[in-house]
Amino acid sequence: MSVNHAAPGAPATSKGSGIPGVKHVVAVASGKGGVGKSTTSCNLALGFAASGLKVGILDADIYGPSQQKLFGLRGKPRMLGPRLLEPLERFGIKVMSIGFLVEENNAMIWRGAMVISAITQMLREVAWNDLDILVVDLPPGTGDAQLTMAQQTPLAGAVIVSTPQDLALIDAQRGIEMFRKVNVPILGLIENMSSFCCPACNHITPIFGHGGARDEAERRGIPFLGEIPLDISIRETSDDGRPIVATDPDSVHARRYIAIARQLWQSITTGAATKPAPRIVIE
Ligand code: ADP
């Protein structure tokens, strides 16, 4: 048995040149689709803005872009020069999504090199203009696009979104391992749909069991950022383009997203997450 600090001597953040006009880039990832990664990314971006930060969001989920829907945005970004796109803006957040540029069905058939080149362009050839933080909503899973992004972008860190089900946690573990391999700090794990909140009586039911993600985070020595319940108000506001943190910032759920964003900002700016916890390796 040996104690191993992830990739000793390696830089704490991933490689690649900085994104013009962006101070910090945070990737939001999940092991599989449908766990609420995009909803969480959107509300976290708004949570950062609630603290007075200048925020952008890049929808890199090329197979199923949804930030245009979450932000209630339509229309196409303008070209500001031969290669520079102007992001759209809503609720004070600059938004860029492949969903603005191609029909949803076309996006689904993109693969391999095209995906990577599209993500790189949307990251680097956009007039982000002076952002404190850019939230990147990654495609689900741990394929080439995610790996390239993790390797080529100077990420401040990654946030993993998981549901409490075991299967999702196994998938989430793959995501954690991928970021560790390329020396991207894991800023923490968020458990989404952690329990069901009945809209009629406010009774909370842990439909998928409870505490799985917190235990998994503890076991792996990564911060547990918090739980977001499965709640109709989150679903309705998201699907209507009125995200809860923007439209009902004092609600209990919005306050959770805002609290997680604050915690994340603190760990990004103090570098707390750049020191991975020692890992026990059985040999
Ligand atoms: P992913 O990006 O992981 O594929 P989405 O963010 O698109 O997942 O969410 C999938 C669906 O679940 C959407 O309809 C969304 O509104 C809903 N959803 C996400 N998080 C919650 C939540 N905490 N409570 C209720 N519905 C949610």
py3Dmol code that shows the C-alpha trace and the ligand (Angstrom):
import py3Dmol

protein = """\
ATOM      1  CA  MET A   1       0.000   0.000   0.000  1.00  0.00           C
ATOM      2  CA  SER A   2       1.355   3.442  -0.823  1.00  0.00           C
ATOM      3  CA  VAL A   3       0.140   6.981  -0.370  1.00  0.00           C
ATOM      4  CA  ASN A   4       0.130   8.778  -3.668  1.00  0.00           C
ATOM      5  CA  HIS A   5      -0.395  12.490  -4.304  1.00  0.00           C
ATOM      6  CA  ALA A   6      -2.010  12.649  -7.775  1.00  0.00           C
ATOM      7  CA  ALA A   7       0.746  13.139 -10.362  1.00  0.00           C
ATOM      8  CA  PRO A   8       3.463  14.510  -8.081  1.00  0.00           C
ATOM      9  CA  GLY A   9       5.361  17.459  -9.456  1.00  0.00           C
ATOM     10  CA  ALA A  10       2.835  18.047 -12.220  1.00  0.00           C
ATOM     11  CA  PRO A  11       1.216  21.453 -12.610  1.00  0.00           C
ATOM     12  CA  ALA A  12      -1.923  21.829 -10.535  1.00  0.00           C
ATOM     13  CA  THR A  13      -4.006  22.980 -13.460  1.00  0.00           C
ATOM     14  CA  SER A  14      -4.280  21.648 -16.984  1.00  0.00           C
ATOM     15  CA  LYS A  15      -2.209  22.984 -19.833  1.00  0.00           C
ATOM     16  CA  GLY A  16      -3.096  25.217 -22.751  1.00  0.00           C
ATOM     17  CA  SER A  17      -3.018  28.929 -23.248  1.00  0.00           C
ATOM     18  CA  GLY A  18      -5.506  31.131 -21.445  1.00  0.00           C
ATOM     19  CA  ILE A  19      -8.847  32.146 -22.935  1.00  0.00           C
ATOM     20  CA  PRO A  20      -8.656  35.824 -23.918  1.00  0.00           C
ATOM     21  CA  GLY A  21     -10.678  37.969 -21.533  1.00  0.00           C
ATOM     22  CA  VAL A  22     -11.429  35.146 -19.057  1.00  0.00           C
ATOM     23  CA  LYS A  23      -9.860  34.898 -15.583  1.00  0.00           C
ATOM     24  CA  HIS A  24     -11.089  31.458 -14.497  1.00  0.00           C
ATOM     25  CA  VAL A  25     -12.665  28.551 -16.383  1.00  0.00           C
ATOM     26  CA  VAL A  26     -14.687  25.929 -14.520  1.00  0.00           C
ATOM     27  CA  ALA A  27     -15.943  22.762 -16.216  1.00  0.00           C
ATOM     28  CA  VAL A  28     -19.168  21.123 -15.095  1.00  0.00           C
ATOM     29  CA  ALA A  29     -19.151  17.421 -15.911  1.00  0.00           C
ATOM     30  CA  SER A  30     -21.199  14.291 -15.320  1.00  0.00           C
ATOM     31  CA  GLY A  31     -20.617  10.628 -15.941  1.00  0.00           C
ATOM     32  CA  LYS A  32     -23.840  10.274 -17.941  1.00  0.00           C
ATOM     33  CA  GLY A  33     -26.638  12.336 -19.419  1.00  0.00           C
ATOM     34  CA  GLY A  34     -29.865  13.352 -17.730  1.00  0.00           C
ATOM     35  CA  VAL A  35     -28.483  13.935 -14.240  1.00  0.00           C
ATOM     36  CA  GLY A  36     -29.112  17.693 -14.375  1.00  0.00           C
ATOM     37  CA  LYS A  37     -25.634  18.869 -15.407  1.00  0.00           C
ATOM     38  CA  SER A  38     -26.948  21.638 -17.691  1.00  0.00           C
ATOM     39  CA  THR A  39     -29.537  22.847 -15.185  1.00  0.00           C
ATOM     40  CA  THR A  40     -26.841  22.919 -12.514  1.00  0.00           C
ATOM     41  CA  SER A  41     -24.368  24.743 -14.804  1.00  0.00           C
ATOM     42  CA  CYS A  42     -26.946  27.396 -15.639  1.00  0.00           C
ATOM     43  CA  ASN A  43     -27.952  28.015 -12.023  1.00  0.00           C
ATOM     44  CA  LEU A  44     -24.340  27.988 -10.828  1.00  0.00           C
ATOM     45  CA  ALA A  45     -23.452  30.605 -13.461  1.00  0.00           C
ATOM     46  CA  LEU A  46     -26.319  32.738 -12.135  1.00  0.00           C
ATOM     47  CA  GLY A  47     -25.124  32.005  -8.595  1.00  0.00           C
ATOM     48  CA  PHE A  48     -21.691  33.433  -9.438  1.00  0.00           C
ATOM     49  CA  ALA A  49     -23.375  36.505 -10.930  1.00  0.00           C
ATOM     50  CA  ALA A  50     -25.449  36.901  -7.735  1.00  0.00           C
ATOM     51  CA  SER A  51     -22.152  37.530  -5.940  1.00  0.00           C
ATOM     52  CA  GLY A  52     -21.377  40.370  -8.344  1.00  0.00           C
ATOM     53  CA  LEU A  53     -19.018  38.432 -10.622  1.00  0.00           C
ATOM     54  CA  LYS A  54     -18.853  38.862 -14.388  1.00  0.00           C
ATOM     55  CA  VAL A  55     -19.910  35.500 -15.750  1.00  0.00           C
ATOM     56  CA  GLY A  56     -20.161  33.630 -19.041  1.00  0.00           C
ATOM     57  CA  ILE A  57     -21.381  30.146 -19.859  1.00  0.00           C
ATOM     58  CA  LEU A  58     -20.264  27.952 -22.722  1.00  0.00           C
ATOM     59  CA  ASP A  59     -22.555  25.114 -23.692  1.00  0.00           C
ATOM     60  CA  ALA A  60     -20.033  22.548 -24.885  1.00  0.00           C
ATOM     61  CA  ASP A  61     -22.643  19.767 -24.719  1.00  0.00           C
ATOM     62  CA  ILE A  62     -22.504  19.485 -28.460  1.00  0.00           C
ATOM     63  CA  TYR A  63     -24.693  16.357 -28.648  1.00  0.00           C
ATOM     64  CA  GLY A  64     -27.583  17.945 -26.781  1.00  0.00           C
ATOM     65  CA  PRO A  65     -27.106  21.672 -26.273  1.00  0.00           C
ATOM     66  CA  SER A  66     -29.631  23.123 -23.840  1.00  0.00           C
ATOM     67  CA  GLN A  67     -28.297  26.406 -22.473  1.00  0.00           C
ATOM     68  CA  GLN A  68     -30.196  28.368 -25.142  1.00  0.00           C
ATOM     69  CA  LYS A  69     -33.392  26.828 -23.755  1.00  0.00           C
ATOM     70  CA  LEU A  70     -32.420  27.228 -20.103  1.00  0.00           C
ATOM     71  CA  PHE A  71     -31.658  30.921 -20.639  1.00  0.00           C
ATOM     72  CA  GLY A  72     -34.697  31.420 -22.882  1.00  0.00           C
ATOM     73  CA  LEU A  73     -32.500  32.699 -25.717  1.00  0.00           C
ATOM     74  CA  ARG A  74     -33.190  32.634 -29.421  1.00  0.00           C
ATOM     75  CA  GLY A  75     -31.279  34.038 -32.338  1.00  0.00           C
ATOM     76  CA  LYS A  76     -27.790  33.764 -33.689  1.00  0.00           C
ATOM     77  CA  PRO A  77     -24.605  35.370 -32.376  1.00  0.00           C
ATOM     78  CA  ARG A  78     -23.200  38.189 -34.544  1.00  0.00           C
ATOM     79  CA  MET A  79     -19.764  37.980 -36.107  1.00  0.00           C
ATOM     80  CA  LEU A  80     -17.568  40.783 -34.795  1.00  0.00           C
ATOM     81  CA  GLY A  81     -14.746  40.090 -37.216  1.00  0.00           C
ATOM     82  CA  PRO A  82     -13.624  37.292 -39.500  1.00  0.00           C
ATOM     83  CA  ARG A  83     -13.308  34.823 -36.608  1.00  0.00           C
ATOM     84  CA  LEU A  84     -14.894  36.415 -33.556  1.00  0.00           C
ATOM     85  CA  LEU A  85     -18.422  35.655 -32.344  1.00  0.00           C
ATOM     86  CA  GLU A  86     -20.398  37.873 -30.002  1.00  0.00           C
ATOM     87  CA  PRO A  87     -22.066  35.829 -27.251  1.00  0.00           C
ATOM     88  CA  LEU A  88     -25.768  36.389 -26.534  1.00  0.00           C
ATOM     89  CA  GLU A  89     -26.653  37.780 -23.117  1.00  0.00           C
ATOM     90  CA  ARG A  90     -29.451  37.092 -20.609  1.00  0.00           C
ATOM     91  CA  PHE A  91     -29.835  37.758 -16.889  1.00  0.00           C
ATOM     92  CA  GLY A  92     -26.402  39.441 -17.073  1.00  0.00           C
ATOM     93  CA  ILE A  93     -24.672  36.229 -18.276  1.00  0.00           C
ATOM     94  CA  LYS A  94     -22.854  35.925 -21.610  1.00  0.00           C
ATOM     95  CA  VAL A  95     -24.013  32.728 -23.264  1.00  0.00           C
ATOM     96  CA  MET A  96     -22.502  30.779 -26.156  1.00  0.00           C
ATOM     97  CA  SER A  97     -24.020  27.527 -27.318  1.00  0.00           C
ATOM     98  CA  ILE A  98     -23.730  25.333 -30.372  1.00  0.00           C
ATOM     99  CA  GLY A  99     -27.529  25.390 -30.108  1.00  0.00           C
ATOM    100  CA  PHE A 100     -27.435  28.968 -31.514  1.00  0.00           C
ATOM    101  CA  LEU A 101     -25.498  27.852 -34.550  1.00  0.00           C
ATOM    102  CA  VAL A 102     -26.914  24.534 -35.738  1.00  0.00           C
ATOM    103  CA  GLU A 103     -30.222  22.715 -35.676  1.00  0.00           C
ATOM    104  CA  GLU A 104     -30.456  20.369 -32.704  1.00  0.00           C
ATOM    105  CA  ASN A 105     -30.694  17.282 -34.947  1.00  0.00           C
ATOM    106  CA  ASN A 106     -27.510  18.214 -36.801  1.00  0.00           C
ATOM    107  CA  ALA A 107     -25.613  18.614 -33.567  1.00  0.00           C
ATOM    108  CA  MET A 108     -26.484  15.036 -32.659  1.00  0.00           C
ATOM    109  CA  ILE A 109     -24.543  13.557 -35.586  1.00  0.00           C
ATOM    110  CA  TRP A 110     -21.312  15.490 -34.987  1.00  0.00           C
ATOM    111  CA  ARG A 111     -18.428  13.412 -33.859  1.00  0.00           C
ATOM    112  CA  GLY A 112     -14.721  13.136 -33.264  1.00  0.00           C
ATOM    113  CA  ALA A 113     -12.544  15.901 -34.662  1.00  0.00           C
ATOM    114  CA  MET A 114     -15.522  18.085 -35.589  1.00  0.00           C
ATOM    115  CA  VAL A 115     -16.714  18.163 -32.008  1.00  0.00           C
ATOM    116  CA  ILE A 116     -13.311  19.082 -30.662  1.00  0.00           C
ATOM    117  CA  SER A 117     -12.790  21.789 -33.257  1.00  0.00           C
ATOM    118  CA  ALA A 118     -16.257  23.253 -32.592  1.00  0.00           C
ATOM    119  CA  ILE A 119     -15.673  23.347 -28.826  1.00  0.00           C
ATOM    120  CA  THR A 120     -12.253  24.944 -29.272  1.00  0.00           C
ATOM    121  CA  GLN A 121     -13.720  27.663 -31.502  1.00  0.00           C
ATOM    122  CA  MET A 122     -16.589  28.394 -29.158  1.00  0.00           C
ATOM    123  CA  LEU A 123     -14.119  28.668 -26.320  1.00  0.00           C
ATOM    124  CA  ARG A 124     -11.460  30.805 -27.972  1.00  0.00           C
ATOM    125  CA  GLU A 125     -13.138  32.695 -30.816  1.00  0.00           C
ATOM    126  CA  VAL A 126     -15.805  34.399 -28.744  1.00  0.00           C
ATOM    127  CA  ALA A 127     -15.702  37.976 -27.453  1.00  0.00           C
ATOM    128  CA  TRP A 128     -16.030  37.031 -23.777  1.00  0.00           C
ATOM    129  CA  ASN A 129     -14.608  40.444 -22.843  1.00  0.00           C
ATOM    130  CA  ASP A 130     -13.509  40.599 -19.269  1.00  0.00           C
ATOM    131  CA  LEU A 131     -15.108  37.690 -17.402  1.00  0.00           C
ATOM    132  CA  ASP A 132     -14.279  36.687 -13.848  1.00  0.00           C
ATOM    133  CA  ILE A 133     -15.481  33.189 -14.544  1.00  0.00           C
ATOM    134  CA  LEU A 134     -16.566  31.081 -17.509  1.00  0.00           C
ATOM    135  CA  VAL A 135     -18.697  28.030 -16.712  1.00  0.00           C
ATOM    136  CA  VAL A 136     -18.332  25.251 -19.295  1.00  0.00           C
ATOM    137  CA  ASP A 137     -21.197  22.765 -19.536  1.00  0.00           C
ATOM    138  CA  LEU A 138     -19.337  19.691 -20.843  1.00  0.00           C
ATOM    139  CA  PRO A 139     -20.916  16.838 -22.789  1.00  0.00           C
ATOM    140  CA  PRO A 140     -21.800  13.912 -20.480  1.00  0.00           C
ATOM    141  CA  GLY A 141     -19.315  11.084 -20.089  1.00  0.00           C
ATOM    142  CA  THR A 142     -15.577  10.838 -20.495  1.00  0.00           C
ATOM    143  CA  GLY A 143     -15.020  10.750 -24.246  1.00  0.00           C
ATOM    144  CA  ASP A 144     -12.488  12.500 -26.456  1.00  0.00           C
ATOM    145  CA  ALA A 145     -14.185  15.891 -26.324  1.00  0.00           C
ATOM    146  CA  GLN A 146     -14.062  16.016 -22.533  1.00  0.00           C
ATOM    147  CA  LEU A 147     -10.490  14.799 -22.423  1.00  0.00           C
ATOM    148  CA  THR A 148      -9.312  17.307 -25.043  1.00  0.00           C
ATOM    149  CA  MET A 149     -11.071  20.108 -23.227  1.00  0.00           C
ATOM    150  CA  ALA A 150      -9.494  19.065 -19.948  1.00  0.00           C
ATOM    151  CA  GLN A 151      -6.043  18.896 -21.514  1.00  0.00           C
ATOM    152  CA  GLN A 152      -6.123  21.979 -23.720  1.00  0.00           C
ATOM    153  CA  THR A 153      -7.890  24.455 -21.482  1.00  0.00           C
ATOM    154  CA  PRO A 154      -6.361  26.027 -18.400  1.00  0.00           C
ATOM    155  CA  LEU A 155      -9.174  24.895 -16.108  1.00  0.00           C
ATOM    156  CA  ALA A 156      -9.421  26.234 -12.572  1.00  0.00           C
ATOM    157  CA  GLY A 157     -11.142  22.954 -11.839  1.00  0.00           C
ATOM    158  CA  ALA A 158     -14.052  20.643 -12.494  1.00  0.00           C
ATOM    159  CA  VAL A 159     -17.375  20.193 -10.751  1.00  0.00           C
ATOM    160  CA  ILE A 160     -18.996  16.764 -11.005  1.00  0.00           C
ATOM    161  CA  VAL A 161     -22.785  16.499 -10.963  1.00  0.00           C
ATOM    162  CA  SER A 162     -24.284  13.174  -9.992  1.00  0.00           C
ATOM    163  CA  THR A 163     -27.633  11.741  -8.984  1.00  0.00           C
ATOM    164  CA  PRO A 164     -27.745   9.482  -5.925  1.00  0.00           C
ATOM    165  CA  GLN A 165     -28.248   6.245  -7.856  1.00  0.00           C
ATOM    166  CA  ASP A 166     -25.325   3.871  -7.715  1.00  0.00           C
ATOM    167  CA  LEU A 167     -25.057   3.648 -11.482  1.00  0.00           C
ATOM    168  CA  ALA A 168     -24.680   7.390 -11.806  1.00  0.00           C
ATOM    169  CA  LEU A 169     -22.066   7.341  -9.065  1.00  0.00           C
ATOM    170  CA  ILE A 170     -20.071   4.705 -10.916  1.00  0.00           C
ATOM    171  CA  ASP A 171     -20.235   6.926 -13.988  1.00  0.00           C
ATOM    172  CA  ALA A 172     -19.267   9.926 -11.885  1.00  0.00           C
ATOM    173  CA  GLN A 173     -16.203   8.016 -10.655  1.00  0.00           C
ATOM    174  CA  ARG A 174     -15.001   7.732 -14.252  1.00  0.00           C
ATOM    175  CA  GLY A 175     -15.306  11.502 -14.608  1.00  0.00           C
ATOM    176  CA  ILE A 176     -13.348  12.052 -11.409  1.00  0.00           C
ATOM    177  CA  GLU A 177     -10.599   9.708 -12.605  1.00  0.00           C
ATOM    178  CA  MET A 178     -10.402  11.409 -16.000  1.00  0.00           C
ATOM    179  CA  PHE A 179      -9.801  14.853 -14.466  1.00  0.00           C
ATOM    180  CA  ARG A 180      -7.317  13.425 -12.004  1.00  0.00           C
ATOM    181  CA  LYS A 181      -5.301  11.826 -14.808  1.00  0.00           C
ATOM    182  CA  VAL A 182      -4.905  15.170 -16.556  1.00  0.00           C
ATOM    183  CA  ASN A 183      -4.251  17.044 -13.296  1.00  0.00           C
ATOM    184  CA  VAL A 184      -7.412  19.123 -13.282  1.00  0.00           C
ATOM    185  CA  PRO A 185      -8.405  19.828  -9.673  1.00  0.00           C
ATOM    186  CA  ILE A 186     -11.801  18.464  -8.687  1.00  0.00           C
ATOM    187  CA  LEU A 187     -13.600  21.371  -7.060  1.00  0.00           C
ATOM    188  CA  GLY A 188     -16.261  19.056  -5.743  1.00  0.00           C
ATOM    189  CA  LEU A 189     -19.296  16.880  -6.239  1.00  0.00           C
ATOM    190  CA  ILE A 190     -22.915  18.071  -6.327  1.00  0.00           C
ATOM    191  CA  GLU A 191     -25.712  15.595  -5.684  1.00  0.00           C
ATOM    192  CA  ASN A 192     -28.643  16.561  -7.866  1.00  0.00           C
ATOM    193  CA  MET A 193     -32.180  15.186  -7.439  1.00  0.00           C
ATOM    194  CA  SER A 194     -31.023  14.060  -4.008  1.00  0.00           C
ATOM    195  CA  SER A 195     -34.560  13.754  -2.699  1.00  0.00           C
ATOM    196  CA  PHE A 196     -38.089  14.477  -3.869  1.00  0.00           C
ATOM    197  CA  CYS A 197     -39.799  17.544  -2.494  1.00  0.00           C
ATOM    198  CA  CYS A 198     -43.608  17.143  -2.718  1.00  0.00           C
ATOM    199  CA  PRO A 199     -45.074  20.380  -4.094  1.00  0.00           C
ATOM    200  CA  ALA A 200     -48.367  19.740  -2.246  1.00  0.00           C
ATOM    201  CA  CYS A 201     -47.090  19.185   1.290  1.00  0.00           C
ATOM    202  CA  ASN A 202     -43.330  19.941   1.120  1.00  0.00           C
ATOM    203  CA  HIS A 203     -42.598  16.462   2.448  1.00  0.00           C
ATOM    204  CA  ILE A 204     -39.105  15.312   1.437  1.00  0.00           C
ATOM    205  CA  THR A 205     -38.704  11.726   0.208  1.00  0.00           C
ATOM    206  CA  PRO A 206     -35.244  10.276  -0.591  1.00  0.00           C
ATOM    207  CA  ILE A 207     -36.506   8.325  -3.617  1.00  0.00           C
ATOM    208  CA  PHE A 208     -33.066   7.154  -4.753  1.00  0.00           C
ATOM    209  CA  GLY A 209     -31.653   6.639  -1.289  1.00  0.00           C
ATOM    210  CA  HIS A 210     -29.659   9.312   0.418  1.00  0.00           C
ATOM    211  CA  GLY A 211     -26.071  10.274   1.131  1.00  0.00           C
ATOM    212  CA  GLY A 212     -24.447   8.193  -1.646  1.00  0.00           C
ATOM    213  CA  ALA A 213     -22.707  11.121  -3.290  1.00  0.00           C
ATOM    214  CA  ARG A 214     -21.572  12.608   0.019  1.00  0.00           C
ATOM    215  CA  ASP A 215     -20.070   9.257   1.044  1.00  0.00           C
ATOM    216  CA  GLU A 216     -18.418   8.821  -2.336  1.00  0.00           C
ATOM    217  CA  ALA A 217     -16.921  12.326  -2.181  1.00  0.00           C
ATOM    218  CA  GLU A 218     -15.591  11.703   1.320  1.00  0.00           C
ATOM    219  CA  ARG A 219     -14.152   8.355   0.331  1.00  0.00           C
ATOM    220  CA  ARG A 220     -12.307   9.970  -2.552  1.00  0.00           C
ATOM    221  CA  GLY A 221     -11.133  13.008  -0.631  1.00  0.00           C
ATOM    222  CA  ILE A 222     -12.975  15.546  -2.748  1.00  0.00           C
ATOM    223  CA  PRO A 223     -15.239  18.305  -1.437  1.00  0.00           C
ATOM    224  CA  PHE A 224     -18.953  17.590  -1.247  1.00  0.00           C
ATOM    225  CA  LEU A 225     -20.559  20.816  -2.425  1.00  0.00           C
ATOM    226  CA  GLY A 226     -24.177  20.136  -1.578  1.00  0.00           C
ATOM    227  CA  GLU A 227     -27.499  18.557  -2.450  1.00  0.00           C
ATOM    228  CA  ILE A 228     -30.144  19.895  -4.793  1.00  0.00           C
ATOM    229  CA  PRO A 229     -33.554  18.205  -4.414  1.00  0.00           C
ATOM    230  CA  LEU A 230     -35.751  16.965  -7.241  1.00  0.00           C
ATOM    231  CA  ASP A 231     -38.318  19.720  -7.315  1.00  0.00           C
ATOM    232  CA  ILE A 232     -40.979  20.697  -9.789  1.00  0.00           C
ATOM    233  CA  SER A 233     -40.063  24.382  -9.517  1.00  0.00           C
ATOM    234  CA  ILE A 234     -36.510  23.640 -10.706  1.00  0.00           C
ATOM    235  CA  ARG A 235     -37.840  21.572 -13.622  1.00  0.00           C
ATOM    236  CA  GLU A 236     -40.470  24.093 -14.671  1.00  0.00           C
ATOM    237  CA  THR A 237     -38.287  27.187 -14.445  1.00  0.00           C
ATOM    238  CA  SER A 238     -35.455  25.445 -16.309  1.00  0.00           C
ATOM    239  CA  ASP A 239     -37.589  24.190 -19.139  1.00  0.00           C
ATOM    240  CA  ASP A 240     -39.331  27.585 -19.440  1.00  0.00           C
ATOM    241  CA  GLY A 241     -36.123  29.579 -19.806  1.00  0.00           C
ATOM    242  CA  ARG A 242     -36.608  31.264 -16.430  1.00  0.00           C
ATOM    243  CA  PRO A 243     -33.874  29.643 -14.300  1.00  0.00           C
ATOM    244  CA  ILE A 244     -34.717  29.670 -10.624  1.00  0.00           C
ATOM    245  CA  VAL A 245     -31.649  31.602  -9.446  1.00  0.00           C
ATOM    246  CA  ALA A 246     -32.539  34.457 -11.844  1.00  0.00           C
ATOM    247  CA  THR A 247     -36.285  34.500 -11.354  1.00  0.00           C
ATOM    248  CA  ASP A 248     -36.727  33.465  -7.710  1.00  0.00           C
ATOM    249  CA  PRO A 249     -33.364  34.179  -6.073  1.00  0.00           C
ATOM    250  CA  ASP A 250     -34.744  34.100  -2.531  1.00  0.00           C
ATOM    251  CA  SER A 251     -36.266  30.626  -2.888  1.00  0.00           C
ATOM    252  CA  VAL A 252     -34.719  27.831  -0.888  1.00  0.00           C
ATOM    253  CA  HIS A 253     -33.355  26.090  -4.003  1.00  0.00           C
ATOM    254  CA  ALA A 254     -31.877  29.257  -5.501  1.00  0.00           C
ATOM    255  CA  ARG A 255     -30.137  29.939  -2.205  1.00  0.00           C
ATOM    256  CA  ARG A 256     -28.527  26.496  -2.376  1.00  0.00           C
ATOM    257  CA  TYR A 257     -27.140  27.129  -5.853  1.00  0.00           C
ATOM    258  CA  ILE A 258     -25.877  30.546  -4.740  1.00  0.00           C
ATOM    259  CA  ALA A 259     -24.219  29.024  -1.656  1.00  0.00           C
ATOM    260  CA  ILE A 260     -22.482  26.375  -3.790  1.00  0.00           C
ATOM    261  CA  ALA A 261     -21.286  29.066  -6.239  1.00  0.00           C
ATOM    262  CA  ARG A 262     -19.833  31.069  -3.315  1.00  0.00           C
ATOM    263  CA  GLN A 263     -18.059  28.007  -1.987  1.00  0.00           C
ATOM    264  CA  LEU A 264     -16.660  27.274  -5.446  1.00  0.00           C
ATOM    265  CA  TRP A 265     -15.460  30.843  -5.955  1.00  0.00           C
ATOM    266  CA  GLN A 266     -13.680  30.715  -2.655  1.00  0.00           C
ATOM    267  CA  SER A 267     -11.885  27.496  -3.481  1.00  0.00           C
ATOM    268  CA  ILE A 268     -10.951  28.796  -6.955  1.00  0.00           C
ATOM    269  CA  THR A 269      -9.542  32.072  -5.672  1.00  0.00           C
ATOM    270  CA  THR A 270      -7.770  30.610  -2.657  1.00  0.00           C
ATOM    271  CA  GLY A 271      -6.482  27.641  -4.657  1.00  0.00           C
ATOM    272  CA  ALA A 272      -7.854  25.263  -2.037  1.00  0.00           C
ATOM    273  CA  ALA A 273      -8.806  22.687  -4.648  1.00  0.00           C
ATOM    274  CA  THR A 274      -5.432  22.698  -6.363  1.00  0.00           C
ATOM    275  CA  LYS A 275      -3.966  20.492  -3.669  1.00  0.00           C
ATOM    276  CA  PRO A 276      -5.464  17.046  -4.246  1.00  0.00           C
ATOM    277  CA  ALA A 277      -5.920  14.969  -1.124  1.00  0.00           C
ATOM    278  CA  PRO A 278      -3.533  12.049  -0.791  1.00  0.00           C
ATOM    279  CA  ARG A 279      -4.947   8.872  -2.273  1.00  0.00           C
ATOM    280  CA  ILE A 280      -4.425   5.413  -0.910  1.00  0.00           C
ATOM    281  CA  VAL A 281      -3.405   3.000  -3.667  1.00  0.00           C
ATOM    282  CA  ILE A 282      -3.485  -0.759  -3.019  1.00  0.00           C
ATOM    283  CA  GLU A 283      -0.718  -2.463  -4.994  1.00  0.00           C
TER     284      GLU A 283
END
"""
ligand_1 = """\
27
ADP
P -28.162 16.847 -18.272
O -27.528 18.144 -18.683
O -27.376 16.119 -17.226
O -28.510 15.970 -19.444
P -30.492 18.473 -17.639
O -29.927 19.598 -16.872
O -30.840 18.726 -19.092
O -29.560 17.187 -17.559
O -31.760 17.961 -16.851
C -32.577 16.904 -17.339
C -34.038 17.203 -16.925
O -34.127 17.142 -15.510
C -34.535 18.578 -17.342
O -35.881 18.498 -17.724
C -34.408 19.412 -16.071
O -35.372 20.452 -15.992
C -34.648 18.371 -14.997
N -33.953 18.658 -13.736
C -32.622 18.832 -13.540
N -32.332 19.027 -12.241
C -33.545 18.993 -11.586
C -33.947 19.131 -10.213
N -33.050 19.321 -9.243
N -35.269 19.062 -9.942
C -36.192 18.842 -10.925
N -35.884 18.683 -12.205
C -34.569 18.756 -12.552
"""
view = py3Dmol.view(width=600, height=400)
view.addModel(protein, "pdb")
view.setStyle({"model": 0}, {"cartoon": {"style": "trace"}})
view.addModel(ligand_1, "xyz")
view.setStyle({"model": 1}, {"stick": {}})
view.zoomTo()
view.show()
